[in-house]
Amino acid sequence: MNNLQDKIAVVTGAGDGLGKQISLDLAKNGAKVILVSKIEEEIIKGKEEIENMGEEADYYMCDVSKVEEVNEVAKKILDKYQKIDILVNNAGVYFAGSFFEVNNDQAKKMIEVNTLGTIYCTKAFLPSMKERNEGQVLNVVSVAGIEANGEYTLYTTSKFAVTGFTEALRQELINTKIKVSAIYPEGIRTNIFANSGGRDYTKEEPNTLMDPKDVSEVAMLILKQPADINLSRIDIRKKIF
Ligand SMILES: NC(=O)c1ccc[n+]([C@@H]2O[C@H](COP(=O)([O-])OP(=O)(O)OC[C@H]3O[C@@H](n4cnc5c(N)ncnc54)[C@H](OP(=O)(O)O)[C@@H]3O)[C@@H](O)[C@H]2O)c1
């Protein structure tokens, strides 16, 4: 049985990297995917790739750190589709460096996108899930959300907050049919490092990074579970040998 067939899934940060891969894989599994991100050309491309696979997709431009934009886009999506079944909070930014190296603007941006973006999107879509007592929220966190790392103190801070949010929200919804879960991957081969101000591991040490496909497969495993099973948290690590 494929639990994703005809499910309506919203993926944030769907234009590139892991979010794009998750969008493609959801579509391969028969879900209708709504790609949400900042750059229109990227999400149009994703939508076209999905349509070329013979599946349905839609897209909305939205900066998840801007609460008005999030609420407006969520309203448009809910007006059009009446419901969503799956929300993947994937949009994220990373500025490399210790506490002393990352400036306040960069710190603010990471909290606004990684932490508040996740909260804003969940706040915008969760009430409709609650009305139906059905739905899944999957937060893309990072090992940086469960293990402190002084090489990126403020990214760690923004992600630990998402872990706390995920865990507490799961408890809050424990007696409902709504599932809340998270994945905690180590490094993934994406463009997130290119604008991080730090080392670009995709060029320097690509073998230490995971393929987005491998991480997305774990996301699919979580999202495909039967209604009464929640794979609530999985960390995903690269073996280097
Ligand atoms: N790559 C890793 O090593 C790694 C490891 C663990 C966890 N993660 C997490 O995985 C998630 C995806 O990261 P990735 O590696 O796939 O990065 P990526 O390739 O840079 O993709 C991130 C996507 O998020 C979008 N985005 C950024 N800020 C946004 C905003 N304010 N509103 C809407 N969309 C926004 C980006 O759009 P633009 O192109 O417009 O900026 C991009 O499409 C992030 O939450 C990240 O923290 C990554």
PDBQT file of the ligand as one rigid body, heavy atoms in Angstrom, charges set to zero:
ROOT
HETATM    1  N1  LIG A 301      23.152  20.573   3.439  1.00  0.00    +0.000 N 
HETATM    2  C1  LIG A 301      23.419  20.111   4.661  1.00  0.00    +0.000 C 
HETATM    3  O1  LIG A 301      24.561  19.714   4.965  1.00  0.00    +0.000 OA
HETATM    4  C2  LIG A 301      22.330  20.000   5.687  1.00  0.00    +0.000 A 
HETATM    5  C3  LIG A 301      22.528  19.146   6.782  1.00  0.00    +0.000 A 
HETATM    6  C4  LIG A 301      21.527  19.040   7.738  1.00  0.00    +0.000 A 
HETATM    7  C5  LIG A 301      20.354  19.770   7.607  1.00  0.00    +0.000 A 
HETATM    8  N2  LIG A 301      20.211  20.602   6.538  1.00  0.00    +0.000 N 
HETATM    9  C6  LIG A 301      18.953  21.350   6.454  1.00  0.00    +0.000 C 
HETATM   10  O2  LIG A 301      18.256  20.891   5.307  1.00  0.00    +0.000 OA
HETATM   11  C7  LIG A 301      17.394  21.924   4.834  1.00  0.00    +0.000 C 
HETATM   12  C8  LIG A 301      17.589  22.090   3.344  1.00  0.00    +0.000 C 
HETATM   13  O3  LIG A 301      18.911  22.544   3.120  1.00  0.00    +0.000 OA
HETATM   14  P1  LIG A 301      19.731  22.264   1.791  1.00  0.00    +0.000 P 
HETATM   15  O4  LIG A 301      21.041  21.740   2.205  1.00  0.00    +0.000 OA
HETATM   16  O5  LIG A 301      18.912  21.537   0.818  1.00  0.00    +0.000 OA
HETATM   17  O6  LIG A 301      19.980  23.766   1.336  1.00  0.00    +0.000 OA
HETATM   18  P2  LIG A 301      19.827  24.503  -0.088  1.00  0.00    +0.000 P 
HETATM   19  O7  LIG A 301      20.296  23.614  -1.175  1.00  0.00    +0.000 OA
HETATM   20  O8  LIG A 301      20.452  25.836   0.106  1.00  0.00    +0.000 OA
HETATM   21  O9  LIG A 301      18.256  24.653  -0.214  1.00  0.00    +0.000 OA
HETATM   22  C9  LIG A 301      17.546  25.413   0.697  1.00  0.00    +0.000 C 
HETATM   23  C10 LIG A 301      16.301  25.901   0.034  1.00  0.00    +0.000 C 
HETATM   24  O10 LIG A 301      15.600  26.716   0.990  1.00  0.00    +0.000 OA
HETATM   25  C11 LIG A 301      15.240  27.912   0.351  1.00  0.00    +0.000 C 
HETATM   26  N3  LIG A 301      15.117  29.009   1.281  1.00  0.00    +0.000 N 
HETATM   27  C12 LIG A 301      16.102  29.628   1.973  1.00  0.00    +0.000 A 
HETATM   28  N4  LIG A 301      15.596  30.621   2.688  1.00  0.00    +0.000 NA
HETATM   29  C13 LIG A 301      14.265  30.632   2.455  1.00  0.00    +0.000 A 
HETATM   30  C14 LIG A 301      13.200  31.433   2.897  1.00  0.00    +0.000 A 
HETATM   31  N5  LIG A 301      13.395  32.460   3.731  1.00  0.00    +0.000 N 
HETATM   32  N6  LIG A 301      11.954  31.169   2.445  1.00  0.00    +0.000 NA
HETATM   33  C15 LIG A 301      11.734  30.159   1.583  1.00  0.00    +0.000 A 
HETATM   34  N7  LIG A 301      12.697  29.377   1.122  1.00  0.00    +0.000 NA
HETATM   35  C16 LIG A 301      13.959  29.614   1.551  1.00  0.00    +0.000 A 
HETATM   36  C17 LIG A 301      16.348  28.168  -0.630  1.00  0.00    +0.000 C 
HETATM   37  O11 LIG A 301      15.909  29.091  -1.593  1.00  0.00    +0.000 OA
HETATM   38  P3  LIG A 301      16.922  30.219  -2.172  1.00  0.00    +0.000 P 
HETATM   39  O12 LIG A 301      17.690  29.475  -3.182  1.00  0.00    +0.000 OA
HETATM   40  O13 LIG A 301      15.979  31.222  -2.669  1.00  0.00    +0.000 OA
HETATM   41  O14 LIG A 301      17.731  30.711  -0.999  1.00  0.00    +0.000 OA
HETATM   42  C18 LIG A 301      16.588  26.768  -1.177  1.00  0.00    +0.000 C 
HETATM   43  O15 LIG A 301      15.665  26.457  -2.194  1.00  0.00    +0.000 OA
HETATM   44  C19 LIG A 301      17.732  23.163   5.661  1.00  0.00    +0.000 C 
HETATM   45  O16 LIG A 301      16.797  23.307   6.684  1.00  0.00    +0.000 OA
HETATM   46  C20 LIG A 301      19.093  22.835   6.236  1.00  0.00    +0.000 C 
HETATM   47  O17 LIG A 301      19.351  23.521   7.434  1.00  0.00    +0.000 OA
HETATM   48  C21 LIG A 301      21.145  20.730   5.573  1.00  0.00    +0.000 A 
ENDROOT
TORSDOF 0
